[in-house]
């Protein structure tokens, strides 16, 4: 009974796949097209090897061609090189062993272990087993000879060329649809998760609800990984692909999809922190109390606006969608709502004129963790303070005056640029906590030169600068007159 149900289920699945091949584009149609291309490559290789060239081992060419119609043009080319190399090694060793030993049994016992070990070479990838297959065919079928081995290698080259040419010239595969499907699945699941969490926080909830939310949030990470792998798969399908029209579309999609994966991964990390905190707060064995309704309602409003922003952003992504509508306006309104809800969450009750709730800790815990992490990241290490190495939040040029202002001072600290002409003081970096340093001699000289140039070569300023320079040289023993 169970076996009959399994057979019926498989038959229905095959029927649905066959219907999808005809009715709509998708994975089923891609698989069918690649299968037909492999059959065509095998037929062309057979005709060329057997009917035109009259090769003695005409079955080798279609055998190689049928397995080299891979899912991407890049894979077809790289696997063809690996497979031909493995077949050549196996054929050469089998021919040499068969001709030297004279007995097929001894030749197989001596050659196969060596060929199988060479097949594990990483440069051959997963094509190393074809070397052992070629050695087995060379020894077991017919008498090994130099002419037979040469014909086998040449026919494998013919089959590889036909397989790569068919895959490259006849509808070369470019995988855009898998990335689009991955984006749609990720956006839909993220929106449903945010909405479910927001709806749950507005009513009474317990530890079971918090665990379900946590499991649902953790289910977003495999979808994000699937989106990244789909984008990478599409990028690989663009290598050595002559279809320029679809490649241009792929380049337009790659940037937005990669950015979407990065942003939604940060959102999933934040939601995982929140749900883990809710699980801890709902545990009766933990003394930490649950958040009050005033806090959870503010977070629910915040999450609803985030869900609306994610949904609107997804409709703005390329390619243009039929349900796009006023997605840009919806996104702007959702962002404004996020800002208002975030301000209300930061002070849920103090802005309404009554007492601030006492219990904010469990929901505010992720933000507190992030602030502590930022403070630790900004604090320079002790070894950096001792050596004067540049660290976050301060310039570390030491006494030689080799520091300069960097980019992103408030966020990641001041990055020093080596061999700067002047020393940097604390005034040049508002976020610096380093003690104020006295400018060195070279910096003072630079300031005096600036004053002289600004005065237009005035004699009093120039004489004052020369007197000071002469006195300093005399103190150091360089300007004394004999």
TAHU-V111216 format. One record per residue. N is the residue number from 1. RES is the residue in one letter. PHI is phi as a letter, one per 20 degrees, with the letter a starting at -180 (999 if undefined). PSI is psi in whole degrees, 0 to 359 (* if undefined). NEAR is the number of other ideal C-beta (glycine too) atoms within 12 Angstrom. Layout:
N	RES	PHI	PSI	NEAR
N	RES	PHI	PSI	NEAR
This chain:
1	X	999	312	7
2	X	f	322	8
3	X	f	321	9
4	X	f	321	10
5	X	f	321	11
6	X	f	318	12
7	X	f	318	13
8	X	f	320	14
9	X	f	318	14
10	X	f	322	14
11	X	f	320	14
12	X	f	321	14
13	X	f	319	15
14	X	f	320	15
15	X	f	319	15
16	X	f	320	17
17	X	f	319	21
18	X	f	323	16
19	X	f	321	16
20	X	f	328	19
21	X	f	322	22
22	X	e	321	14
23	X	e	322	12
24	X	b	153	14
25	X	f	149	19
26	X	r	192	22
27	X	f	323	21
28	X	f	318	23
29	X	f	321	22
30	X	f	318	28
31	X	f	319	20
32	X	f	319	21
33	X	f	316	25
34	X	f	324	34
35	X	f	317	18
36	X	f	323	21
37	X	f	321	34
38	X	f	319	31
39	X	f	320	21
40	X	f	320	26
41	X	f	319	39
42	X	f	319	31
43	X	f	316	24
44	X	f	318	31
45	X	f	322	40
46	X	f	315	29
47	X	f	316	21
48	X	f	317	28
49	X	f	320	33
50	X	e	315	23
51	X	e	325	14
52	X	e	313	14
53	X	e	344	21
54	X	l	51	13
55	X	f	144	29
56	X	f	331	21
57	X	c	67	34
58	X	f	346	28
59	X	f	342	24
60	X	f	320	43
61	X	f	309	41
62	X	f	330	34
63	X	f	319	31
64	X	f	320	44
65	X	f	322	43
66	X	f	331	32
67	X	e	354	36
68	X	d	5	44
69	X	e	84	43
70	X	e	182	35
71	X	f	342	27
72	X	c	158	31
73	X	f	323	37
74	X	f	317	28
75	X	f	322	33
76	X	f	317	43
77	X	f	312	27
78	X	f	319	25
79	X	f	329	31
80	X	f	318	38
81	X	f	315	24
82	X	f	317	32
83	X	f	318	42
84	X	f	321	37
85	X	f	316	29
86	X	f	318	38
87	X	f	321	46
88	X	f	316	33
89	X	f	313	37
90	X	f	320	43
91	X	f	317	42
92	X	f	313	29
93	X	f	320	36
94	X	f	320	41
95	X	f	316	33
96	X	f	317	24
97	X	f	320	31
98	X	f	320	36
99	X	f	329	23
100	X	f	318	16
101	X	e	328	20
102	X	n	338	14
103	X	d	127	17
104	X	f	325	25
105	X	f	312	15
106	X	f	323	15
107	X	f	318	29
108	X	f	318	27
109	X	f	330	17
110	X	e	326	22
111	X	e	317	38
112	X	g	316	31
113	X	g	321	17
114	X	f	318	24
115	X	f	322	39
116	X	f	323	24
117	X	f	319	18
118	X	f	332	28
119	X	f	342	31
120	X	e	4	19
121	X	f	128	20
122	X	g	332	11
123	X	f	336	16
124	X	e	349	29
125	X	m	221	22
126	X	e	10	20
127	X	e	4	37
128	X	f	335	28
129	X	f	338	26
130	X	f	339	38
131	X	f	316	40
132	X	f	323	32
133	X	f	318	31
134	X	f	320	43
135	X	f	320	43
136	X	f	315	27
137	X	f	323	33
138	X	f	320	43
139	X	e	319	39
140	X	e	332	20
141	X	d	100	20
142	X	n	175	19
143	X	e	124	19
144	X	f	132	36
145	X	b	167	20
146	X	f	321	17
147	X	f	319	18
148	X	f	317	28
149	X	f	320	35
150	X	f	319	22
151	X	f	321	28
152	X	f	317	43
153	X	f	318	34
154	X	f	322	28
155	X	f	326	38
156	X	f	323	47
157	X	f	320	32
158	X	f	314	38
159	X	f	320	45
160	X	f	319	42
161	X	f	319	30
162	X	f	317	39
163	X	f	315	42
164	X	f	320	37
165	X	f	317	27
166	X	f	317	36
167	X	f	332	41
168	X	e	326	31
169	X	e	334	22
170	X	d	103	25
171	X	l	68	22
172	X	f	135	35
173	X	f	130	39
174	X	c	121	36
175	X	e	96	39
176	X	d	326	35
177	X	f	325	27
178	X	f	322	32
179	X	f	320	39
180	X	f	316	30
181	X	f	321	24
182	X	f	321	34
183	X	f	315	40
184	X	f	317	27
185	X	f	317	24
186	X	f	317	39
187	X	f	317	35
188	X	f	316	22
189	X	f	323	33
190	X	f	317	41
191	X	f	316	31
192	X	f	321	24
193	X	f	315	36
194	X	f	318	40
195	X	f	319	25
196	X	f	318	30
197	X	f	321	41
198	X	f	318	30
199	X	f	323	22
200	X	f	327	31
201	X	f	343	37
202	X	e	351	23
203	X	c	179	15
204	X	f	136	13
205	X	b	160	27
206	X	c	193	18
207	X	f	325	20
208	X	f	318	16
209	X	f	318	26
210	X	f	321	32
211	X	f	322	21
212	X	f	319	22
213	X	f	319	35
214	X	f	318	30
215	X	f	321	21
216	X	f	321	26
217	X	f	319	37
218	X	f	339	23
219	X	f	349	25
220	X	f	331	37
221	X	f	319	26
222	X	f	325	18
223	X	f	322	31
224	X	f	318	34
225	X	f	321	19
226	X	f	322	26
227	X	f	316	41
228	X	f	317	28
229	X	f	325	21
230	X	f	319	34
231	X	f	318	35
232	X	f	322	25
233	X	f	319	30
234	X	f	323	37
235	X	f	321	27
236	X	f	324	28
237	X	f	344	36
238	X	e	342	32
239	X	f	129	25
240	X	m	24	24
241	X	e	128	32
242	X	e	355	19
243	X	e	92	25
244	X	f	327	13
245	X	f	313	15
246	X	f	333	23
247	X	f	322	25
248	X	f	320	17
249	X	f	322	24
250	X	f	320	35
251	X	f	325	22
252	X	f	329	20
253	X	e	334	32
254	X	f	316	32
255	X	f	307	17
256	X	f	324	24
257	X	f	322	39
258	X	f	319	26
259	X	f	321	20
260	X	f	317	34
261	X	f	319	33
262	X	f	317	18
263	X	f	315	25
264	X	f	334	40
265	X	f	319	25
266	X	f	320	20
267	X	f	319	33
268	X	f	323	34
269	X	f	317	22
270	X	f	316	29
271	X	f	325	37
272	X	f	321	28
273	X	f	317	27
274	X	f	312	41
275	X	f	323	40
276	X	f	323	26
277	X	f	321	34
278	X	f	323	37
279	X	f	317	31
280	X	f	321	27
281	X	f	330	34
282	X	e	354	31
283	X	f	125	20
284	X	f	336	13
285	X	f	350	10
286	X	e	139	16
287	X	f	349	11
288	X	f	123	21
289	X	f	163	19
290	X	f	154	30
291	X	f	150	32
292	X	f	159	24
293	X	g	329	20
294	X	f	328	28
295	X	e	313	35
296	X	f	327	37
297	X	f	322	26
298	X	f	320	35
299	X	f	324	41
300	X	f	317	32
301	X	f	319	31
302	X	f	316	36
303	X	f	327	41
304	X	f	318	29
305	X	f	323	33
306	X	f	319	38
307	X	f	318	34
308	X	f	322	31
309	X	f	319	34
310	X	f	318	38
311	X	f	317	32
312	X	f	321	30
313	X	f	320	31
314	X	f	326	34
315	X	f	344	29
316	X	e	348	27
317	X	f	149	34
318	X	f	155	24
319	X	f	167	21
320	X	g	138	13
321	X	d	151	19
322	X	f	333	8
323	X	e	26	14
324	X	f	308	20
325	X	l	222	15
326	X	e	55	14
327	X	f	326	24
328	X	f	316	16
329	X	f	320	16
330	X	f	322	25
331	X	f	318	26
332	X	f	317	19
333	X	f	322	19
334	X	f	321	33
335	X	f	318	22
336	X	f	319	17
337	X	f	325	24
338	X	f	318	29
339	X	f	315	19
340	X	f	318	19
341	X	f	327	28
342	X	f	320	21
343	X	f	321	17
344	X	f	328	24
345	X	f	326	34
346	X	f	328	21
347	X	c	80	21
348	X	f	331	32
349	X	c	341	22
350	X	f	333	17
351	X	e	352	16
352	X	e	3	13
353	X	n	2	8
354	X	c	184	11
355	X	f	143	13
356	X	f	138	18
357	X	f	147	26
358	X	f	332	13
359	X	d	101	21
360	X	c	347	29
361	X	g	310	23
362	X	f	323	33
363	X	e	331	41
364	X	e	356	29
365	X	f	316	26
366	X	g	319	25
367	X	f	322	22
368	X	f	320	17
369	X	f	318	20
370	X	f	321	18
371	X	f	319	14
372	X	f	321	14
373	X	f	320	14
374	X	f	320	18
375	X	f	318	15
376	X	f	325	14
377	X	f	328	17
378	X	f	337	24
379	X	f	124	18
380	X	f	151	26
381	X	f	155	19
382	X	g	322	10
383	X	f	326	11
384	X	f	322	21
385	X	f	321	20
386	X	f	319	12
387	X	e	349	14
388	X	m	25	23
389	X	e	149	23
390	X	f	132	33
391	X	c	167	30
392	X	f	135	32
393	X	n	0	32
394	X	b	159	36
395	X	e	136	40
396	X	d	48	36
397	X	f	348	36
398	X	m	206	23
399	X	e	359	16
400	X	e	354	21
401	X	m	46	30
402	X	d	18	23
403	X	d	163	37
404	X	b	164	25
405	X	f	143	27
406	X	d	187	29
407	X	e	141	14
408	X	m	43	15
409	X	f	316	25
410	X	f	334	17
411	X	e	308	15
412	X	d	11	17
413	X	n	171	32
414	X	e	117	33
415	X	e	127	26
416	X	e	141	33
417	X	d	121	19
418	X	f	156	17
419	X	m	39	12
420	X	f	151	24
421	X	f	337	21
422	X	c	157	28
423	X	f	149	33
424	X	d	128	34
425	X	e	176	24
426	X	f	334	22
427	X	f	337	15
428	X	e	353	26
429	X	c	101	31
430	X	f	331	15
431	X	e	7	22
432	X	e	143	31
433	X	d	10	22
434	X	f	148	31
435	X	f	150	11
436	X	f	131	16
437	X	d	149	26
438	X	f	132	13
439	X	g	144	22
440	X	f	178	23
441	X	f	322	21
442	X	f	324	18
443	X	f	321	25
444	X	f	320	20
445	X	f	319	20
446	X	f	320	20
447	X	f	319	21
448	X	f	323	25
449	X	f	322	22
450	X	f	319	15
451	X	f	319	20
452	X	f	317	23
453	X	f	324	15
454	X	f	330	13
455	X	f	0	17
456	X	m	30	11
457	X	m	29	14
458	X	f	140	14
459	X	f	319	12
460	X	f	317	14
461	X	f	320	21
462	X	f	317	20
463	X	f	321	16
464	X	f	318	17
465	X	f	321	26
466	X	f	323	18
467	X	f	316	16
468	X	f	320	23
469	X	f	321	22
470	X	f	321	17
471	X	f	321	15
472	X	f	320	18
473	X	f	325	16
474	X	f	322	14
475	X	f	328	13
476	X	e	3	12
477	X	n	17	8
478	X	d	342	12
479	X	d	17	16
480	X	f	139	11
481	X	e	141	7
482	X	e	*	3
